[in-house]
Amino acid sequence: MSSSPLHHVRLRRGPVDGVHTEELHSDRSFGRHWHDGHGFGVMEAGGHRSASGRGPVEALPGHIVTSNPGEVHDGHPLGRTARRWRMVHVTSSAMARLVDGQAREFTQPVFDDPVVRTAIARLFHRWDDMDHDAPLTVAACEEALTQVCGLLAHGHSTRQTEVVAPANLQRVHDCLLDQVVAPPDLDQLAQLAGLSRFQLVRQFAHWQGLPPFAWLQQQRLRQARRLIAAGTPLAEAAFACGFADQSHLNRQFVRHFGFTPGQWRLAMTGPLQ
């Protein structure tokens, strides 16, 4: 007899704009997705494997896990058992403000560094103590966040290099962004790119990590997260981003991120937890 599925998630806002945490204890798998900003954290129990833009990841307790902005990755438990991990997500602009103004990329998706691990533990301790009505506790959390970001930026990152896309793929990219709710079909996109449908799917996936319509779905989720964080009602955000209804948006959030739009709204706009 199989045990019941396990999935707990906690979201919290950070001490500065553009920063939040995702703390999970789960035996679920997550579909391929990306985050707008940098992610870093610690695998605390169990094991986790994923495919990332920098190669395969297998994280065990104590390992540091990172992701770069826009990096497509998925996530699966090792050995079919639950794992527990805590991640900090920092937008690119917030990372630049906290460190040295440079656009950076983390070099390794998983690594072991006791100094960074200790600094992350200190950050979460400060986060647990943070009270937005007590400025000194917010300052202490921001200080701990800055220390972690500095350690990662100067010891485990490189300056971001710009990837110039072929003009025909850029046209497809821009067309999809302009028509998020009602995009052209694959034939029309292939004609726009001057490629066969197969060539378009293969070349776009090589460039962006996902084929065109899977990539577009992630863009819809990205826009929905931004709208919801800004206070847009869930049903309105779903409609504006091309989802069939609020239930469709909910299913996609859970599948890719492990939390619901309502949980995201509460964390970003509700009282501190």
N, C-alpha and C positions, 0 to 999 in steps of 0.2 A: 504494500500500500504506500503510495507516494505521499510525501508531506505537503502541506499547504504552501503556496508561493509566498515568498517573503519580499516585501518592498516597503521601505520607509525612506522618506526624503524630507529634508529641512532646508529651506531657502532663507537667506538673511541678507539684508542690505549692508553695505560697507560704510566705513568712516568718511569716504569721499565719493563723489559722483562717479559712476562707471565701474563700481566694484560690488560684487556680491559673492556669497558662498553657496555651494551646493554640497550638502552632506547626505550621503546615501548608505543604506544597508540593504542589499538587494541580491536576489538570485536571478534577476531578469537579464535578458539580452536587449541591447539597444541598436536600432537601425543606423545606417550611415547618416551622419549629420555633421554640422560644424558649429562653432561658436564665433561670434564677432570679434572677441578679444583673445588675449592670452589666458591660458588656464594652467594652474599648477596646484599640486597638492600631494597628499601622502596616502598610500594604500595602508590601511591600518590592520586589516584582518582578511583572511582568504586570499584569493588570487584572481587576477583579471587579465584577459587578453583582448587585443584589438588590432585592427589594421589601421595604420596612420599614413600620412603623406611622407613620413620619414622612415617607414619600415614597420615590421611587425613589433608589437608590444606584448610583453609578458611581465606583469607587475606582481610582486610578492610583498608581504608585510614589510614595511620600512622603506620601500622604494618611493622615490619622487617620480610623479607622473606629470607630464606637461603637454600642452597643445598650443598650436599657433593660430592666429586669426585666420579663419577661412579654411583651416586644415580639415579635410574630410576624414572621419574616423567612425568606428563602431565600438561595441563593447560586449563582452561575453564573460561569464564566470568560468574560472578554471575548475575542473572537476565537478561541475554541476552543483557547487555549494555556494552559499551566499558569501559575498565579500563586502567589506565596509571601507569606505574611503571618503575623504573630504577634499574638496577642490575650491580654490579661489579663482574667480574670473575677473579679469581686469581689461577694460577696453584699451585699444592701442593708444588713444589720446591720453588716458589716465596713466598708462605705463610710461609714456614719454614725459609727462609732468612729474612723475614720482622719481624718475631716474635721471636721464641726461639729455632728454629731448630727441634722442635717436630712435628711429623705427628699427625694432629688433625682432629676431626670430630665435626661439629656443632650438638648440642644436640636437638634443637627444629627447626622444619621447619618454624614456624611462631611465633612471640612473640612481645610484646610491651616493649620498653625500651627507654625512652626519651633521655638518655645520648647517647646511640648508634645512635639514630635517628638524633640528633644534630650533632654528629661527621660525619655521612654520608652526611648530608647536607653541612657541611664545606668541605668535600672531593670534592663533585661535584662543589662547588663554586671555589675551587682551580683548579679543572680540567678545568672549563670553562675559567679560566685565563691563563692556561698553554700555553707556547710558547716554542717549543723545541729549538728555537734559543736564548732563554733567560734562562740560567741555573738556576737562582734563582727561577723562576716560576716552573720549573720542580722539584727542591728540595722541594719547599713548597707543591707541590702536593704529592710527595713521603712521606713527613712528615705526611700529613693528612691521607694518605693511611695506613701508619704504625700505627698511632693512632687508626684507626678503627679496623684494624686487631688485634691489641693488646687487645682492649676492647672485641672483639668477642672471641678471643682465651682464655682469662683468665676469662671471665664471662659467656660464652655461648658455651663452647666446652669441649671435653674430649680428652684424648690421643687415637689415632686410634688403634683399636685392629685388629690383623691379623686374617682373616678367612681362615682356612685350608680346602681346597676343597677335597672331596673324590677323590681318584686316578682315578676312571673311568670317572668322570666328567671332571677332569683336562685333561685327554687324549682328550676328545671331544673339550674342550676349545682350547688346543694347536693345534689340527688338523684344526679347523676352522681358527685360526690365520695364520697357514701355507698355507692355501688354500683359501684365501679371495676371489679371483676372480672366482675360479671354485671349490666350496666346494663339498664334498661327499653328497649324498642324505640322507634322514632321516633314511632309513633302514641301510645304512652303518655306520652311526653315532651310531645307537642303538646297532649294533653288536660290534662296538668298545667299547662301554660302558658296554656291557653285560646286557642290559636292553631291555624291550619292547619299542616300539616307544612312547607309552603313558607315560611310566615311565620316559623315557629320557626327554620328553618335560616338564613334571611336576617337576622333580627333578632339571633340569637345570634352569627353571624359578624360583624355590624357592631359588636357590643359587645366580643367577645373576639378578633376577628381570624381565627377559624376556626369552622366549623360544629360542632355539638355533639360528634359522634363523633370528628372529627379533633382537636378540643380535648381530648377524653378520652384519646386516644392519647398526646398530649403529657403529660398528667397521669400516665399510667402510666410513661412514660419518666422523668419527673421523680422519681417515687417510687422507681423502680428505681435511679436514680443515687444517691439518698440511702441506700438500703439497701446497695448495693454499697460505697459509701464507708465505711459503718459496719461492713463486714466480712461481710455476709450472703453466703452462697454463691450463685453465679450462677443455678443452677437453681432454688433456693429463691426468689430475688428475682423471677425470671421468673414463677413460679407465683403469688406473692403479689400481683403487679401485673397479672395477667390476661392474660399472654402464653401462647400455646399451649405453648411449650417454650423451652428456652435458645436454640435456633437462631433462633426467631422474634424473641426479644429481641435477638440478635446482629445480625440483618438490619436491624431498626429503628434500632439504635444507629448502624450504619454509614451508613444512608441519611440520617439527620437530623444526626448529629454528625461523621461522618467517622472515628470510631474505634470499637473493639469494647468490649463490657463488660469483657473481660479487661484491655485497656489501661487503662481507667478504674480498675479495681480495683488494678492495679499502681501507678499514679500516686498513688492516694489512700491506699493501705495498705502498699505495698511499700517497698523501699529507695529513697533519693533517686537520681535519674538525672542 
